[in-house]
Amino acid sequence: MHPAFSVIFFTTLSGAGYGLMMWLGALALLQHGGLDGAPELSLRALGAGLLASLLLVTAGLLSSTAHLGKPLRSWRAFSQWRTSWLSREGVMAVLTYAPALALLAWLLALSPERAWPAAWPALAGAALSVCALLTVACTAMIYASLPPIPAWRHPLVVPVYLAFAALSGAALLGALPGGSGVGRVAAWAVALLAPLTALLKWRYWAAIDRQPLPASRGDALGLPGRQPSVFERPHTEDNYLTREMGYVLARKHAAKLRRIGAGLFAGLPLALAVAALALPAAGGALMAAAAVSVLLGALVERWLFFAQARHVVTLYY
């Protein structure tokens, strides 16, 4: 598949934003839900995190419209939520704004404890975490629900999307100003999630390298059971299918990009997280560097996700 940079930026930025929302919502639930010993998230860190996550999510959603032929008609995607994962993603993306803005409104109140019910931050946090999780799952299911692209139908596609969201969100959480109370929690989360994400991604890459297309060239030409040879292209000019679904990436380049991506989203963040645990005074700066590294690695991984996905229609061409 031809890698569309608008979609790559969308899935990377919005995934990080929703991942941060998942962590913020869970911490708000634990801290204000009456759990003893819960990590303390300062109001400053909560506000900065909500603003950062809303900015990332909004930027990602806006960038996704650049891939549409008629962006002004994008509102029509919301109408097919019964059958379309793309529509469900759009609905969940809009719904997620509600608990995020509700938690931000509680935070901006002059006297939050007096002006709002005591359970408000816990309930809003729980709703925010669940909605963000479901939005990322819907994004992954857009690709995992397409039978003509076997690499996207793999069962690890959804777990990998969720792992990247959790990893990037944890790195961003550790970089928040005034977030010293959850700095160690974020560093430990990155230290655990980085190798887990790398393991899931390497298993996925190994699987798609061995995965054959579910049809043959004979099937594509209406000659089942036969293996015809190609001596001439079916037409003289490129068309939409050859441009969008006939992208070819050399295996040697893919292997190199895989190593670069894994080093950026797993290797370097793991080292930075361990350093942040050992040097708490520099934890914020180290986690900020880890967040940048994870996002860069996610961009490479997401580019490969499209470039290495073979559509069965290429058998005909």
C-alpha positions in Angstrom: 0.0 0.0 0.0 1.2 3.5 -0.8 2.1 5.2 2.6 -0.1 8.3 3.0 1.8 10.6 5.3 -1.5 12.3 6.5 -2.7 8.9 7.8 0.7 8.1 9.3 0.7 11.4 11.2 -2.9 10.9 12.2 -2.4 7.4 13.7 0.9 8.4 15.4 -0.2 11.7 16.9 -3.7 10.7 17.9 -2.5 7.4 19.2 -0.1 9.2 21.5 -2.8 11.7 22.6 -5.3 8.9 23.3 -2.5 7.0 25.1 -1.9 10.0 27.4 -5.6 10.3 28.0 -5.7 6.7 29.1 -3.0 7.3 31.7 -4.5 10.6 32.9 -7.9 9.1 33.2 -6.7 6.0 35.1 -4.6 8.1 37.5 -7.5 10.5 38.1 -9.8 7.5 38.9 -7.2 6.0 41.3 -6.4 9.3 43.0 -9.9 10.6 43.4 -11.6 7.3 43.8 -10.5 6.8 47.3 -7.7 4.3 46.6 -5.0 4.4 49.3 -1.4 4.7 48.1 -2.4 5.8 44.5 0.2 7.8 42.6 -0.3 11.5 43.2 -0.9 13.5 40.0 -0.6 17.2 40.6 -3.2 19.6 39.2 -0.5 21.2 37.2 0.5 18.0 35.6 -3.1 17.0 35.0 -3.9 20.3 33.3 -0.8 20.1 31.1 -1.5 16.6 30.2 -5.1 17.2 29.2 -4.1 20.2 27.0 -1.2 18.2 25.4 -3.4 15.2 24.7 -6.2 17.3 23.3 -3.7 19.1 21.0 -2.2 15.9 19.8 -5.6 14.3 19.2 -7.0 17.3 17.4 -3.9 17.7 15.2 -4.1 14.0 14.3 -7.7 14.1 13.4 -7.3 17.2 11.3 -4.3 15.7 9.4 -6.4 12.6 8.6 -8.7 14.7 6.4 -5.8 15.6 4.1 -6.1 12.1 2.6 -9.7 12.5 1.7 -10.7 13.4 -1.8 -13.4 15.8 -0.6 -12.6 16.7 3.0 -15.8 18.8 3.4 -17.8 15.6 3.2 -16.0 13.9 6.0 -19.0 14.5 8.3 -20.8 11.7 6.3 -18.4 9.1 7.8 -20.3 9.4 11.1 -23.5 8.0 9.7 -22.3 4.4 9.1 -21.4 3.5 12.7 -23.5 0.3 12.6 -21.2 -1.4 10.0 -18.1 0.8 9.5 -15.1 0.8 11.9 -14.1 4.1 10.4 -17.4 5.6 11.4 -17.2 4.1 14.9 -13.7 5.6 15.2 -15.1 9.0 14.3 -18.0 8.7 16.8 -15.7 7.6 19.6 -13.2 10.3 18.8 -15.9 12.9 19.3 -17.3 11.3 22.4 -13.8 11.2 24.0 -13.8 15.0 24.0 -16.6 15.0 26.5 -14.9 13.5 29.5 -11.6 15.2 28.6 -13.3 18.6 28.6 -15.3 17.7 31.7 -12.1 16.9 33.6 -10.5 20.1 32.3 -13.5 22.1 33.4 -13.3 20.6 36.9 -9.6 21.5 36.9 -10.2 25.1 35.9 -12.9 25.8 38.5 -11.7 28.2 41.2 -12.8 25.8 44.0 -13.1 22.3 42.4 -14.0 20.5 45.6 -16.9 22.9 46.4 -18.2 23.6 42.9 -18.3 20.0 41.7 -19.5 16.7 43.2 -16.7 14.8 44.9 -16.9 11.9 42.5 -16.7 14.0 39.4 -13.0 13.7 38.7 -13.0 9.9 39.3 -16.1 9.4 37.0 -14.7 11.7 34.3 -11.3 10.0 34.5 -12.8 6.5 34.2 -14.9 7.6 31.2 -11.9 9.3 29.6 -9.7 6.2 29.9 -12.3 3.9 28.5 -13.2 6.2 25.6 -9.6 6.7 24.7 -9.0 3.0 24.7 -12.0 2.2 22.6 -11.0 4.9 20.1 -7.6 3.4 19.5 -9.1 0.0 19.2 -11.5 1.3 16.6 -8.6 2.9 14.7 -6.8 -0.5 14.6 -10.0 -2.3 13.5 -10.3 -0.1 10.5 -7.3 -2.0 9.1 -7.8 -5.3 10.9 -11.3 -5.7 9.3 -10.0 -5.7 5.7 -9.8 -9.2 4.2 -8.1 -8.1 0.9 -4.9 -7.1 2.9 -3.8 -10.2 4.8 -1.0 -8.3 6.7 -3.7 -6.1 8.3 -5.9 -9.0 9.2 -3.3 -10.4 11.5 -4.4 -10.8 15.2 -1.5 -8.7 16.5 -2.6 -5.5 14.7 -5.0 -4.4 17.4 -2.6 -5.3 20.4 0.3 -3.5 18.6 -1.8 -0.3 18.2 -2.8 -0.4 21.8 0.7 -1.0 22.9 2.1 1.9 21.0 -0.6 4.2 22.4 0.2 3.1 26.0 3.9 3.4 25.4 3.8 6.8 23.9 1.3 8.0 26.4 3.5 6.8 29.3 6.5 8.6 27.9 4.5 11.8 27.6 3.1 11.4 31.1 6.7 11.3 32.5 7.6 14.5 30.7 4.7 16.5 32.1 5.7 19.6 34.2 4.9 19.2 37.9 4.4 15.5 37.4 7.1 14.3 39.8 4.5 12.3 41.7 3.9 10.0 38.7 7.4 10.3 37.2 8.5 7.0 38.5 5.3 5.3 37.5 5.7 6.6 33.9 9.4 5.6 33.8 8.5 2.0 35.0 5.7 1.9 32.5 8.0 2.8 29.6 10.7 0.3 30.9 8.1 -2.5 30.8 6.1 -1.4 27.7 9.1 -0.8 25.4 10.3 -4.4 25.2 6.8 -5.7 25.2 5.9 -3.5 22.2 9.1 -4.5 20.4 8.3 -8.2 21.0 4.8 -7.8 19.6 6.1 -5.9 16.6 8.9 -8.3 15.8 6.4 -11.3 16.0 4.1 -9.4 13.6 7.0 -8.7 11.2 8.1 -12.3 11.3 4.5 -13.5 10.6 3.9 -11.3 7.6 7.2 -12.2 6.1 6.0 -15.9 6.0 2.4 -15.1 5.2 1.3 -15.9 1.6 -1.5 -14.1 -0.2 -4.8 -16.0 0.1 -5.1 -16.3 -3.7 -2.9 -17.0 -6.7 -2.3 -15.2 -10.0 -4.6 -17.7 -11.7 -7.4 -16.9 -9.3 -6.9 -13.2 -10.1 -7.2 -13.8 -13.8 -10.2 -16.1 -13.5 -8.1 -19.2 -14.2 -8.2 -21.1 -10.9 -5.8 -24.0 -10.6 -3.4 -22.6 -13.2 -0.2 -20.5 -12.9 -0.2 -18.1 -15.9 2.9 -16.2 -16.7 3.0 -12.4 -17.3 4.3 -11.1 -20.6 2.6 -7.7 -20.8 0.9 -5.3 -18.4 -2.9 -5.3 -18.5 -2.9 -1.6 -19.6 -0.5 1.1 -20.7 -1.1 3.8 -18.0 -1.1 3.8 -14.2 -4.4 3.9 -12.5 -5.6 4.4 -8.9 -5.0 0.8 -7.9 -1.5 0.6 -9.2 -0.6 3.9 -7.5 -2.3 3.2 -4.1 -2.0 -0.5 -3.8 1.1 -1.4 -5.9 3.8 0.1 -3.7 7.0 -2.0 -3.6 9.5 -1.9 -0.8 12.8 -3.8 -1.1 13.3 -6.4 1.6 16.8 -5.0 2.5 15.3 -1.5 3.0 12.5 -2.9 5.1 15.0 -4.8 7.4 17.0 -1.6 7.9 14.0 0.5 8.6 12.7 -2.2 11.1 15.9 -2.0 13.0 15.8 1.8 13.0 12.2 1.9 14.1 12.7 -0.7 16.9 15.7 1.3 18.2 13.8 4.5 18.3 10.5 3.2 19.8 12.0 0.6 22.1 15.7 0.5 22.6 16.4 4.2 23.3 13.3 4.8 25.4 14.1 1.8 27.5 17.6 3.2 28.2 16.2 6.6 28.9 13.6 5.3 31.3 16.2 3.3 33.2 18.3 6.4 33.4 15.3 8.4 34.7 14.7 5.9 37.5 18.4 6.1 38.4 18.5 9.9 38.2 15.2 11.3 39.5 16.4 14.9 39.3 16.7 14.7 35.5 13.7 12.4 35.1 11.5 15.0 33.3 14.1 15.8 30.6 15.0 12.1 30.1 11.3 11.2 29.7 10.8 14.1 27.3 13.6 12.7 25.2 12.0 9.2 25.5 8.7 10.6 24.3 10.3 12.2 21.2 12.1 8.9 20.4 8.9 6.9 20.7 7.1 9.2 18.4 9.8 9.1 15.8 10.0 5.3 16.0 6.2 5.1 15.7 6.4 7.2 12.5 8.8 4.6 11.0 6.8 1.7 12.2 3.6 3.1 10.9 5.2 3.9 7.5 6.3 0.2 7.3 2.8 -0.9 8.3 1.5 0.6 5.1 4.4 0.0 2.8 4.6 -3.7 3.6 0.9 -4.4 3.3 0.2 -6.3 0.0 -3.3 -6.0 -1.5 -4.5 -9.0 -3.3 -5.4 -6.9 -6.3 -1.7 -6.6 -7.1 -1.9 -10.3 -8.3 -3.7 -9.1 -11.4 -1.4 -6.2 -12.1 
